[in-house]
């Protein structure tokens, strides 16, 4: 059969390579073994092709003949003149970007070896193009093997190669910012392995990538045009799945994306700019039922924005009810005052202002109400500017809408609703965290042209509700002042901006260069070991960022300084209430401060620092004692023991060779064994640098000995081996292992006495 490979690519050298380069490349490739999941037959098939390539190219006569045939395959134009030196002919053939791909004729039994070499070269699409049809057309054959068992192994090797190609192709697409394509590639490999019932560890790697891809997919799908409704709904469903896994916006569950609670809040803040006001109201009101104070506050913004933009005071009234629940724990009186203002409830607005403790906004309102017996003019101006600069920019369908109180109060639907409101009375307390039911009257009508116009027309207020008329007539001129610094948009330093603040929308899933960029291996031979796995930068240290505004303006805004406000959730027990309340209050106030920023809000030079591979638990220091409570070892404590051991191992076998640290975590006879290993490395001027990931699978405690525990864990260990200060790629590795640890309690510490690799 014919394969699109040539001897030069098999060895990973250019066609002008010298004999010394050929020899070095051959020995390097021969030492670089594939992943341990491959069978001996696959490794042997790969070696046959390497031997064949080196045998031909290392012999001058055979190489000359091969080069002539190589040129005939790769050149479209007429052959070079006979007197053209061969090295010039090779350069011509090597430089032609439109040259046909050369090929080799191989035995069917060597197919798995050729496929493996293409995988190592980064030809992932080619592996899929060749491998999948081969499996389909050879379902009942022995794949060129001598017996059924060998054929079964060969089929498993081909499936493994295709699955790994899907994994690596997905990571390559991830780096290119094509998150949805990356997920499709990963899912293809996952499905293939599931159907075959093979290689659960590879399935685990793919699934881990799929989990980390979810935030990027959400941003990519939600950023699509609103006409792409199916894809956008898919993005919303992925988001809901993440929220369910986490237990809500401020939940402590693990969605396996690698996002901490604070990172996830930044992620929510970023994706709001891609959601319509209706989508946000539906999403956050559902989340508020968990209950969630953060979601409730975001639902308030959506309710107010939707009610004002679509001329639906019922939605504003709904937002006011949500604020009433929040006000029992938080100072949200300014928001309540704006809601009361928009509902024509001037007395309630005044009461809310009197209760607020926010100095700067109140000073602004008083300043612009100096010639009035009350604070209504300043509140009108403040509310209009607040809607324009802090509320609308966070909704993709409202970002360009102009907020006009005159237009709002002149609307017939608004007047009709306000006339039907009951007279202002003392507000009765409501059950906190009550289930929120969405009333049918909140279904938003299609906005009319009048709702969306940018010019402010002359408006007649004849026949309007008296309270609405009084408010509308006292609205201050539109451009007399700006909001106080804590709530206003900060203008750019660009001299051409003229103090204008513009709403900008960030590019979905935009990435910055990570601290450690993995090899993309797009289309060139790799010289690293086949075990050297890599993780996409955006899955490891990637970051969501906001892009620079298109115009000469800036979307920056000073962060709203409301973080000291604490929102405490109701719960059982005074201590439990205090602890839980403090945590949730911090999260709530983080969001409250964030939502007051425009979509162009920036953190650290315009980047939202979302570390996708941030470990959720800090690895203990190597010399930190493992102090475990009395009683049997729990799963969390077992994980702490293993993490400490791996940290100590990194110290003992690392560049500093801290052998003494072993005493803190190992017991005899394991202690002596590892001390000898570490001492040998030190004497040979060698060391290792490790990266570890751990998942505890089981903890068994003997009934008659609670001071002993058997821990089974899945450990991924990546090691770079250095000798004489030089990295040894051939000895470096990346292994997924299942390890059984036997731990014993010594005083108030747990130490590992035995360990065995079981898979």
GUBA-735521 format. One record per residue (C-alpha): z, y, x; residue number from 1; residue in one letter. Coordinates in steps of 0.25 Angstrom, whole numbers, plus 2048, in hexadecimal, padded with zeros to 3 digits. Layout:
BEGIN
> w	v	u	num	residuo
> Z	Y	X	NUM	A .
...
//
This chain:
BEGIN
> w	v	u	num	residuo
> 800	800	800	1	X .
> 7FD	80E	804	2	X .
> 809	818	807	3	X .
> 807	827	80A	4	X .
> 80E	826	818	5	X .
> 80A	827	826	6	X .
> 810	823	833	7	X .
> 813	831	837	8	X .
> 81B	834	82B	9	X .
> 822	827	82B	10	X .
> 828	82B	839	11	X .
> 82A	839	835	12	X .
> 821	83F	840	13	X .
> 815	848	841	14	X .
> 808	842	844	15	X .
> 809	849	852	16	X .
> 816	842	856	17	X .
> 817	83E	864	18	X .
> 81B	830	868	19	X .
> 829	834	86B	20	X .
> 82A	83B	85D	21	X .
> 825	82E	856	22	X .
> 82F	825	85D	23	X .
> 83B	82F	85A	24	X .
> 836	830	84B	25	X .
> 835	821	84A	26	X .
> 843	81E	84F	27	X .
> 849	828	847	28	X .
> 843	823	83A	29	X .
> 846	815	83E	30	X .
> 855	819	83F	31	X .
> 855	821	832	32	X .
> 858	816	828	33	X .
> 856	818	819	34	X .
> 862	818	80F	35	X .
> 86A	80C	80F	36	X .
> 866	808	801	37	X .
> 858	804	806	38	X .
> 856	7F5	809	39	X .
> 853	7EF	816	40	X .
> 845	7EC	812	41	X .
> 842	7FB	80F	42	X .
> 848	7FF	81C	43	X .
> 83F	7F5	823	44	X .
> 833	7F9	81B	45	X .
> 835	808	820	46	X .
> 837	803	82E	47	X .
> 82A	7FB	82E	48	X .
> 823	808	82B	49	X .
> 82A	810	835	50	X .
> 827	805	840	51	X .
> 818	805	83C	52	X .
> 817	814	83D	53	X .
> 81D	815	84A	54	X .
> 816	809	84F	55	X .
> 808	80F	84C	56	X .
> 80B	81D	850	57	X .
> 812	819	85D	58	X .
> 806	812	862	59	X .
> 7FB	81C	867	60	X .
> 7EF	814	863	61	X .
> 7F4	811	855	62	X .
> 7F9	81F	853	63	X .
> 7EB	824	857	64	X .
> 7E5	81B	84D	65	X .
> 7EF	81E	842	66	X .
> 7ED	82D	844	67	X .
> 7DE	82C	842	68	X .
> 7E1	825	835	69	X .
> 7EC	82F	831	70	X .
> 7E3	83B	833	71	X .
> 7D8	834	82B	72	X .
> 7E2	833	81F	73	X .
> 7E8	841	820	74	X .
> 7DC	84A	822	75	X .
> 7D3	84E	817	76	X .
> 7C9	855	81F	77	X .
> 7BF	84F	829	78	X .
> 7C4	848	835	79	X .
> 7C6	851	842	80	X .
> 7BC	851	84C	81	X .
> 7BD	845	856	82	X .
> 7C0	84D	862	83	X .
> 7CC	854	85A	84	X .
> 7D9	84F	861	85	X .
> 7E1	845	859	86	X .
> 7EE	84E	859	87	X .
> 7E6	859	853	88	X .
> 7E0	850	849	89	X .
> 7EF	84C	845	90	X .
> 7F3	85A	844	91	X .
> 7E7	85D	83B	92	X .
> 7EB	852	832	93	X .
> 7FA	855	833	94	X .
> 7F8	864	82E	95	X .
> 7EF	861	822	96	X .
> 7F8	863	816	97	X .
> 7ED	85D	80D	98	X .
> 7EC	850	814	99	X .
> 7ED	843	80C	100	X .
> 7F9	83B	80F	101	X .
> 7F7	830	819	102	X .
> 7FB	822	815	103	X .
> 800	815	81A	104	X .
> 7FC	807	814	105	X .
> 809	7FF	813	106	X .
> 80E	7F1	80E	107	X .
> 814	7F1	800	108	X .
> 821	7EC	806	109	X .
> 822	7F9	80F	110	X .
> 821	802	803	111	X .
> 830	804	802	112	X .
> 830	808	811	113	X .
> 825	812	80F	114	X .
> 82C	818	803	115	X .
> 839	819	80A	116	X .
> 832	821	816	117	X .
> 82B	82A	80B	118	X .
> 839	82D	806	119	X .
> 83E	830	813	120	X .
> 833	83A	815	121	X .
> 837	841	809	122	X .
> 82A	83D	801	123	X .
> 833	83B	7F4	124	X .
> 827	83E	7EA	125	X .
> 81F	834	7F2	126	X .
> 82A	829	7F1	127	X .
> 82A	82B	7E2	128	X .
> 81B	82B	7E1	129	X .
> 81A	81E	7E9	130	X .
> 827	817	7E5	131	X .
> 827	818	7D6	132	X .
> 819	812	7D4	133	X .
> 81B	807	7DE	134	X .
> 828	802	7D7	135	X .
> 821	803	7C9	136	X .
> 814	7FB	7CE	137	X .
> 81C	7F1	7D6	138	X .
> 827	7ED	7CC	139	X .
> 824	7DE	7CC	140	X .
> 820	7DD	7DB	141	X .
> 827	7DA	7E7	142	X .
> 823	7E7	7EE	143	X .
> 81D	7E0	7F9	144	X .
> 82A	7D9	7FD	145	X .
> 82B	7CA	7FF	146	X .
> 836	7C6	7F5	147	X .
> 83C	7CC	7E8	148	X .
> 849	7D0	7EF	149	X .
> 842	7D8	7F9	150	X .
> 839	7DF	7EF	151	X .
> 845	7E2	7E7	152	X .
> 84B	7E9	7F3	153	X .
> 83E	7F0	7F5	154	X .
> 83D	7F5	7E7	155	X .
> 84C	7FB	7E8	156	X .
> 848	802	7F5	157	X .
> 83C	809	7EE	158	X .
> 845	80D	7E3	159	X .
> 84F	812	7ED	160	X .
> 844	81A	7F4	161	X .
> 83F	820	7E7	162	X .
> 84D	824	7E2	163	X .
> 850	82B	7F0	164	X .
> 843	832	7EF	165	X .
> 847	837	7E1	166	X .
> 854	83B	7E7	167	X .
> 84E	843	7F3	168	X .
> 843	849	7EA	169	X .
> 84D	84E	7E1	170	X .
> 855	855	7EC	171	X .
> 848	85B	7F1	172	X .
> 845	860	7E4	173	X .
> 853	865	7E2	174	X .
> 852	86D	7EF	175	X .
> 845	873	7EA	176	X .
> 84C	878	7DE	177	X .
> 846	86E	7D4	178	X .
> 852	869	7CE	179	X .
> 84D	862	7C2	180	X .
> 842	85B	7CA	181	X .
> 84D	857	7D3	182	X .
> 855	851	7C8	183	X .
> 848	84A	7C2	184	X .
> 846	843	7D0	185	X .
> 854	83F	7D1	186	X .
> 854	839	7C3	187	X .
> 848	831	7C7	188	X .
> 84F	82B	7D2	189	X .
> 85B	828	7CA	190	X .
> 854	822	7BF	191	X .
> 84C	819	7C9	192	X .
> 859	814	7CF	193	X .
> 860	812	7C1	194	X .
> 854	809	7BC	195	X .
> 855	801	7C9	196	X .
> 864	800	7C9	197	X .
> 864	803	7D8	198	X .
> 86B	80C	7E2	199	X .
> 876	813	7DA	200	X .
> 87A	81B	7E6	201	X .
> 86C	822	7E6	202	X .
> 86D	824	7D7	203	X .
> 87B	82B	7DA	204	X .
> 874	834	7E5	205	X .
> 869	838	7DB	206	X .
> 873	83A	7CF	207	X .
> 87C	843	7D8	208	X .
> 86F	84C	7DB	209	X .
> 86C	84C	7CC	210	X .
> 87A	851	7C9	211	X .
> 879	85C	7D4	212	X .
> 86B	860	7CE	213	X .
> 870	863	7C0	214	X .
> 875	872	7C3	215	X .
> 867	875	7C9	216	X .
> 860	86E	7BE	217	X .
> 867	876	7B3	218	X .
> 863	883	7BA	219	X .
> 855	87F	7BC	220	X .
> 853	87A	7AD	221	X .
> 85A	885	7A7	222	X .
> 852	88F	7AF	223	X .
> 846	88A	7A8	224	X .
> 83E	893	79E	225	X .
> 844	892	790	226	X .
> 838	88B	78B	227	X .
> 83C	87F	794	228	X .
> 846	87B	789	229	X .
> 847	86C	78C	230	X .
> 849	86E	79B	231	X .
> 853	879	798	232	X .
> 85B	870	78E	233	X .
> 85B	866	799	234	X .
> 862	870	7A3	235	X .
> 86C	873	798	236	X .
> 86F	864	796	237	X .
> 871	862	7A5	238	X .
> 87A	86E	7A5	239	X .
> 882	868	799	240	X .
> 883	85A	7A1	241	X .
> 889	862	7AD	242	X .
> 893	869	7A4	243	X .
> 897	85C	79D	244	X .
> 899	855	7AB	245	X .
> 8A2	861	7AF	246	X .
> 8A9	862	7A2	247	X .
> 8A4	870	7A0	248	X .
> 8A1	87D	7A8	249	X .
> 8AF	87E	7AD	250	X .
> 8B1	86F	7AD	251	X .
> 8B6	866	7B9	252	X .
> 8AD	85A	7B7	253	X .
> 8A3	856	7C1	254	X .
> 894	858	7BD	255	X .
> 891	853	7CC	256	X .
> 888	860	7CE	257	X .
> 892	864	7D9	258	X .
> 895	871	7D2	259	X .
> 8A4	875	7D3	260	X .
> 8A9	87C	7C7	261	X .
> 8A7	88A	7CD	262	X .
> 898	886	7D1	263	X .
> 896	881	7C3	264	X .
> 89A	88E	7BD	265	X .
> 890	895	7C6	266	X .
> 885	88B	7C2	267	X .
> 888	88E	7B3	268	X .
> 888	89D	7B6	269	X .
> 87A	89C	7BC	270	X .
> 874	893	7B2	271	X .
> 878	89D	7A6	272	X .
> 86D	8A6	7AA	273	X .
> 863	89B	7A6	274	X .
> 869	898	799	275	X .
> 866	8A0	78C	276	X .
> 871	8A6	784	277	X .
> 870	89B	779	278	X .
> 871	890	784	279	X .
> 87D	896	78A	280	X .
> 884	897	77D	281	X .
> 882	889	779	282	X .
> 885	884	787	283	X .
> 892	88C	789	284	X .
> 898	88A	77B	285	X .
> 896	87B	77D	286	X .
> 89D	87C	78A	287	X .
> 8A8	885	784	288	X .
> 8AD	879	77B	289	X .
> 8B1	871	787	290	X .
> 8B9	87B	787	291	X .
> 8B4	884	793	292	X .
> 8B9	892	795	293	X .
> 8AD	895	79E	294	X .
> 8A3	890	794	295	X .
> 8AA	897	789	296	X .
> 8A8	8A4	791	297	X .
> 899	8A1	793	298	X .
> 897	89E	785	299	X .
> 89D	8AC	782	300	X .
> 892	8B3	78A	301	X .
> 888	8AA	783	302	X .
> 88D	8AE	775	303	X .
> 88E	8BC	778	304	X .
> 880	8BD	77E	305	X .
> 879	8B5	773	306	X .
> 880	8BD	768	307	X .
> 87C	8CA	76E	308	X .
> 86E	8C7	772	309	X .
> 86A	8BF	766	310	X .
> 872	8C8	75C	311	X .
> 87C	8BE	758	312	X .
> 88A	8C3	757	313	X .
> 88F	8B6	752	314	X .
> 88D	8B1	761	315	X .
> 894	8BD	766	316	X .
> 8A0	8BA	75C	317	X .
> 89F	8AB	761	318	X .
> 8A1	8B1	770	319	X .
> 8AC	8B9	76B	320	X .
> 8B3	8AD	766	321	X .
> 8B2	8A6	773	322	X .
> 8B7	8B2	77A	323	X .
> 8C3	8B1	771	324	X .
> 8C7	8A3	776	325	X .
> 8C5	8A8	785	326	X .
> 8CD	8B4	783	327	X .
> 8DA	8AC	781	328	X .
> 8D9	8A9	790	329	X .
> 8D0	8B4	796	330	X .
> 8CD	8C3	795	331	X .
> 8BF	8C3	78E	332	X .
> 8C2	8CF	786	333	X .
> 8B6	8D7	78B	334	X .
> 8AD	8CC	786	335	X .
> 8B5	8CC	779	336	X .
> 8B3	8DB	778	337	X .
> 8A4	8DA	779	338	X .
> 8A3	8CF	76F	339	X .
> 8AB	8D7	765	340	X .
> 8A3	8E3	768	341	X .
> 896	8DB	765	342	X .
> 89C	8D6	758	343	X .
> 8A0	8E4	754	344	X .
> 8AF	8E2	755	345	X .
> 8B3	8EE	75C	346	X .
> 8C2	8EC	75A	347	X .
> 8C2	8DE	760	348	X .
> 8BA	8E4	76B	349	X .
> 8C4	8EF	76E	350	X .
> 8CF	8E4	76D	351	X .
> 8C8	8DC	778	352	X .
> 8C6	8E7	781	353	X .
> 8D5	8EB	780	354	X .
> 8D9	8DD	784	355	X .
> 8CF	8DC	790	356	X .
> 8D4	8DD	79E	357	X .
> 8C7	8E0	7A5	358	X .
> 8C8	8ED	7AC	359	X .
> 8BA	8F1	7B0	360	X .
> 8B3	8ED	7A3	361	X .
> 8BE	8F5	79B	362	X .
> 8BC	901	7A4	363	X .
> 8AD	901	7A2	364	X .
> 8AF	900	793	365	X .
> 8B9	90B	793	366	X .
> 8B1	914	79C	367	X .
> 8A5	913	792	368	X .
> 8AE	915	786	369	X .
> 8B5	922	78A	370	X .
> 8AF	92B	77F	371	X .
> 8B3	920	774	372	X .
> 8C0	91E	76D	373	X .
> 8BE	90F	770	374	X .
> 8B7	906	77B	375	X .
> 8AB	902	772	376	X .
> 8A1	90A	77A	377	X .
> 8A5	904	787	378	X .
> 8A6	8F6	781	379	X .
> 898	8F8	77B	380	X .
> 892	8FC	789	381	X .
> 89A	8F1	790	382	X .
> 896	8E6	786	383	X .
> 887	8EA	787	384	X .
> 887	8EA	796	385	X .
> 88F	8DD	797	386	X .
> 885	8D6	78E	387	X .
> 879	8DB	796	388	X .
> 87E	8D9	7A4	389	X .
> 888	8CD	7A3	390	X .
> 884	8C5	797	391	X .
> 875	8C5	795	392	X .
> 871	8C2	7A3	393	X .
> 877	8B4	7A2	394	X .
> 86D	8AF	797	395	X .
> 85F	8AC	79B	396	X .
> 85A	8B2	78D	397	X .
> 863	8BE	78D	398	X .
> 862	8C3	79C	399	X .
> 857	8CE	798	400	X .
> 85D	8D2	78B	401	X .
> 863	8E0	789	402	X .
> 871	8E1	783	403	X .
> 871	8EC	778	404	X .
> 87D	8EE	76F	405	X .
> 875	8F7	766	406	X .
> 86A	8EC	764	407	X .
> 875	8E2	762	408	X .
> 87D	8EA	757	409	X .
> 870	8EE	750	410	X .
> 86B	8E0	74E	411	X .
> 86C	8DC	73F	412	X .
> 872	8CE	742	413	X .
> 87D	8D4	74A	414	X .
> 880	8DE	73F	415	X .
> 880	8D4	735	416	X .
> 88A	8CB	73D	417	X .
> 893	8D6	740	418	X .
> 894	8DA	732	419	X .
> 899	8CC	72E	420	X .
> 8A4	8CC	738	421	X .
> 8B2	8CC	733	422	X .
> 8BA	8D9	735	423	X .
> 8C1	8D9	743	424	X .
> 8CF	8D2	742	425	X .
> 8D9	8CD	74C	426	X .
> 8D2	8C1	753	427	X .
> 8D9	8B3	750	428	X .
> 8DB	8AA	75C	429	X .
> 8D2	89E	75D	430	X .
> 8D3	890	762	431	X .
> 8D0	891	771	432	X .
> 8C5	887	776	433	X .
> 8C1	884	768	434	X .
> 8B4	87D	766	435	X .
> 8A8	887	765	436	X .
> 89E	884	75A	437	X .
> 891	88B	75B	438	X .
> 88E	892	74E	439	X .
> 880	890	748	440	X .
> 87F	89F	746	441	X .
> 87E	8A0	756	442	X .
> 870	89B	756	443	X .
> 868	8A6	75D	444	X .
> 85C	8AB	756	445	X .
> 850	8AE	75F	446	X .
> 852	8BC	765	447	X .
> 849	8C7	75F	448	X .
> 842	8D1	767	449	X .
> 84C	8DB	763	450	X .
> 857	8D3	76A	451	X .
> 850	8D3	777	452	X .
> 84A	8E1	778	453	X .
> 84D	8E8	785	454	X .
> 84C	8F7	780	455	X .
> 858	8FC	777	456	X .
> 852	901	76A	457	X .
> 857	90C	761	458	X .
> 860	904	757	459	X .
> 864	908	749	460	X .
> 872	904	745	461	X .
> 871	907	737	462	X .
> 877	8FC	72E	463	X .
> 87E	8F6	73A	464	X .
> 88C	8F0	73A	465	X .
> 896	8FC	73C	466	X .
> 89D	8F6	747	467	X .
> 890	8F2	74E	468	X .
> 88B	900	74B	469	X .
> 897	906	751	470	X .
> 896	8FE	75E	471	X .
> 887	900	760	472	X .
> 888	90F	75E	473	X .
> 892	910	769	474	X .
> 88B	908	773	475	X .
> 88A	910	780	476	X .
> 87C	913	786	477	X .
> 876	907	78D	478	X .
> 876	90D	79B	479	X .
> 882	915	79D	480	X .
> 88A	90B	7A5	481	X .
> 88C	8FE	7AB	482	X .
> 896	8F3	7AA	483	X .
> 8A2	8F3	7B3	484	X .
> 8A1	8ED	7C0	485	X .
> 8A7	8E0	7BC	486	X .
> 89D	8DD	7B1	487	X .
> 891	8E5	7B6	488	X .
> 884	8E0	7BD	489	X .
> 884	8E4	7CB	490	X .
> 877	8EB	7D0	491	X .
> 870	8E7	7DC	492	X .
> 870	8EE	7E9	493	X .
> 861	8EE	7E8	494	X .
> 85D	8FD	7E8	495	X .
> 851	8FA	7DE	496	X .
> 85B	8F3	7D4	497	X .
> 85F	901	7CE	498	X .
> 86C	8FB	7C9	499	X .
> 866	8F1	7C0	500	X .
> 86C	8E3	7BE	501	X .
> 862	8D8	7BB	502	X .
> 864	8CA	7B5	503	X .
> 85E	8C0	7BE	504	X .
> 85D	8B1	7BC	505	X .
> 85F	8A8	7C8	506	X .
> 855	89D	7CC	507	X .
> 85A	88F	7C7	508	X .
> 861	887	7D1	509	X .
> 85D	890	7DD	510	X .
> 862	88B	7EA	511	X .
> 866	891	7F7	512	X .
> 865	88A	804	513	X .
> 871	880	805	514	X .
> 87A	87F	811	515	X .
> 874	871	814	516	X .
> 865	86F	810	517	X .
> 861	861	80E	518	X .
> 854	85C	814	519	X .
> 849	85D	80A	520	X .
> 840	853	811	521	X .
> 835	858	808	522	X .
> 829	851	80F	523	X .
> 82C	84E	81D	524	X .
> 832	842	825	525	X .
> 841	842	826	526	X .
> 847	83F	833	527	X .
> 855	83D	82D	528	X .
> 85B	830	829	529	X .
> 857	82A	81B	530	X .
> 866	82A	818	531	X .
> 867	839	81A	532	X .
> 868	83D	80B	533	X .
> 868	84C	807	534	X .
> 86D	854	7FC	535	X .
> 865	860	7F6	536	X .
> 86A	86D	7FA	537	X .
> 86C	871	7EC	538	X .
> 874	865	7E9	539	X .
> 87C	867	7F5	540	X .
> 87F	875	7F9	541	X .
> 875	87B	7EF	542	X .
> 877	888	7E8	543	X .
> 873	88F	7DB	544	X .
> 86E	89D	7DE	545	X .
> 869	8A9	7D7	546	X .
> 85C	8AF	7DB	547	X .
> 85A	8BE	7DE	548	X .
> 856	8C7	7D2	549	X .
> 847	8C9	7D1	550	X .
> 848	8D8	7D0	551	X .
> 84F	8E1	7D9	552	X .
> 85C	8E0	7D1	553	X .
> 868	8D7	7D3	554	X .
> 86F	8CE	7C9	555	X .
> 87C	8CF	7D1	556	X .
> 889	8D2	7C9	557	X .
> 897	8D4	7CE	558	X .
> 89F	8C8	7CA	559	X .
> 8A8	8CB	7BE	560	X .
> 8B6	8CB	7C3	561	X .
> 8BD	8C3	7B8	562	X .
> 8C1	8B6	7C0	563	X .
> 8D0	8B9	7BF	564	X .
> 8CF	8B6	7B0	565	X .
> 8D4	8A8	7AD	566	X .
> 8D0	8A0	7A1	567	X .
> 8DA	895	79E	568	X .
> 8D6	889	795	569	X .
> 8E0	884	78B	570	X .
> 8E6	877	790	571	X .
> 8F2	86F	790	572	X .
> 8FE	873	798	573	X .
> 901	880	79F	574	X .
> 8FE	87B	7AD	575	X .
> 8F1	874	7A9	576	X .
> 8ED	881	7A1	577	X .
> 8EF	88A	7AD	578	X .
> 8E7	881	7B7	579	X .
> 8DC	87E	7AE	580	X .
> 8DB	88C	7A9	581	X .
> 8DB	892	7B7	582	X .
> 8CF	889	7BA	583	X .
> 8C7	88C	7AE	584	X .
> 8CB	89B	7AE	585	X .
> 8C5	89C	7BC	586	X .
> 8B8	895	7B8	587	X .
> 8B7	89E	7AB	588	X .
> 8B9	8AB	7B2	589	X .
> 8AF	8A7	7BD	590	X .
> 8A5	8A5	7B2	591	X .
> 8AA	8B2	7AB	592	X .
> 8A8	8B9	7B8	593	X .
> 89A	8B3	7BA	594	X .
> 894	8B5	7AC	595	X .
> 897	8C4	7AE	596	X .
> 88C	8C4	7B9	597	X .
> 87D	8C5	7B6	598	X .
> 874	8B9	7B9	599	X .
> 871	8BF	7C7	600	X .
> 880	8BE	7CB	601	X .
> 882	8B9	7D9	602	X .
> 88C	8B2	7E1	603	X .
> 88B	8B3	7F0	604	X .
> 87E	8BA	7F2	605	X .
> 877	8B5	7E5	606	X .
> 87B	8A6	7E6	607	X .
> 883	89E	7DC	608	X .
> 88A	894	7E6	609	X .
> 889	887	7DF	610	X .
> 88C	87C	7E9	611	X .
> 886	86F	7E3	612	X .
> 88C	866	7EC	613	X .
> 89A	86C	7ED	614	X .
> 8A4	860	7EE	615	X .
> 8AD	862	7E2	616	X .
> 8B9	85E	7EA	617	X .
> 8BD	863	7F8	618	X .
> 8BD	858	802	619	X .
> 8CB	858	808	620	X .
> 8CE	85C	816	621	X .
> 8CE	850	820	622	X .
> 8DD	851	823	623	X .
> 8E1	854	815	624	X .
> 8EB	849	810	625	X .
> 8E7	842	804	626	X .
> 8F3	844	7FB	627	X .
> 8F2	83B	7EF	628	X .
> 8FC	83B	7E3	629	X .
> 904	82E	7E1	630	X .
> 8FE	823	7DA	631	X .
> 8F0	81C	7DA	632	X .
> 8E4	823	7E1	633	X .
> 8DC	82B	7D7	634	X .
> 8CD	82C	7D8	635	X .
> 8CE	83B	7DC	636	X .
> 8D8	838	7E7	637	X .
> 8CF	82D	7EC	638	X .
> 8C4	836	7ED	639	X .
> 8CD	840	7F5	640	X .
> 8D1	834	7FE	641	X .
> 8C2	831	801	642	X .
> 8BE	83F	803	643	X .
> 8C9	841	80D	644	X .
> 8C4	835	814	645	X .
> 8B6	83A	815	646	X .
> 8BA	847	81A	647	X .
> 8C3	841	824	648	X .
> 8B8	838	829	649	X .
> 8AF	844	82A	650	X .
> 8B9	84B	833	651	X .
> 8BC	83E	83C	652	X .
> 8AD	83B	83E	653	X .
> 8A9	849	83E	654	X .
> 8A6	852	84A	655	X .
> 8B5	855	84C	656	X .
> 8BA	847	84B	657	X .
> 8C7	849	844	658	X .
> 8CC	83B	846	659	X .
> 8DA	83F	842	660	X .
> 8D6	842	834	661	X .
> 8D3	833	831	662	X .
> 8E3	831	831	663	X .
> 8E4	839	824	664	X .
> 8DB	830	81C	665	X .
> 8D9	822	822	666	X .
> 8E3	817	823	667	X .
> 8E2	80B	82D	668	X .
> 8DA	803	830	669	X .
> 8CF	80D	82C	670	X .
> 8D6	819	834	671	X .
> 8D4	812	841	672	X .
> 8C5	80E	83E	673	X .
> 8C1	81C	83A	674	X .
> 8C9	822	846	675	X .
> 8C1	819	84F	676	X .
> 8B4	81D	849	677	X .
> 8B7	82C	84A	678	X .
> 8BB	82A	858	679	X .
> 8AE	823	85C	680	X .
> 8A6	82E	856	681	X .
> 8AE	838	85E	682	X .
> 8AC	831	86B	683	X .
> 89D	830	869	684	X .
> 89C	83F	866	685	X .
> 897	83B	858	686	X .
> 89B	840	84A	687	X .
> 897	840	83B	688	X .
> 896	84A	831	689	X .
> 898	845	822	690	X .
> 896	849	814	691	X .
> 89C	841	809	692	X .
> 89C	83F	7FA	693	X .
> 8A6	836	7F3	694	X .
> 8A8	830	7E5	695	X .
> 8B3	827	7E2	696	X .
> 8AF	81C	7DA	697	X .
> 8BC	814	7D8	698	X .
> 8CB	814	7DC	699	X .
> 8D2	807	7DC	700	X .
> 8E1	806	7DD	701	X .
> 8E8	7F8	7DF	702	X .
> 8F2	7F6	7D5	703	X .
> 8FD	7F1	7DF	704	X .
> 8FA	7FD	7E9	705	X .
> 8F8	80B	7E4	706	X .
> 8F8	810	7F2	707	X .
> 8EB	809	7F5	708	X .
> 8DD	80D	7EF	709	X .
> 8CF	808	7F0	710	X .
> 8C5	813	7EE	711	X .
> 8B6	811	7EC	712	X .
> 8AD	81D	7EE	713	X .
> 89F	821	7EF	714	X .
> 89D	829	7FC	715	X .
> 891	830	801	716	X .
> 892	832	810	717	X .
> 888	83A	818	718	X .
> 88A	83B	827	719	X .
> 883	842	832	720	X .
> 885	83B	83F	721	X .
> 886	843	84C	722	X .
> 886	83D	85A	723	X .
> 887	846	866	724	X .
> 886	852	85C	725	X .
> 878	84E	857	726	X .
> 876	849	849	727	X .
> 872	83A	848	728	X .
> 869	839	83C	729	X .
> 867	82A	83D	730	X .
> 876	828	83D	731	X .
> 879	832	832	732	X .
> 879	82D	824	733	X .
> 87B	82F	815	734	X .
> 882	824	80E	735	X .
> 887	821	800	736	X .
> 892	817	800	737	X .
> 89D	811	7F7	738	X .
> 8AA	80F	7FF	739	X .
> 8B7	808	7FC	740	X .
> 8C3	80F	802	741	X .
> 8D1	809	802	742	X .
> 8DB	814	802	743	X .
> 8EA	813	804	744	X .
> 8F6	81D	802	745	X .
> 8FE	821	80E	746	X .
> 909	82A	80A	747	X .
> 903	835	802	748	X .
> 8F5	833	807	749	X .
> 8E9	829	804	750	X .
> 8E2	823	810	751	X .
> 8D6	81A	811	752	X .
> 8D9	80D	817	753	X .
> 8CB	805	815	754	X .
> 8BD	809	811	755	X .
> 8B1	800	80E	756	X .
> 8A3	804	80A	757	X .
> 8A0	7FB	7FE	758	X .
> 891	800	7FB	759	X .
//
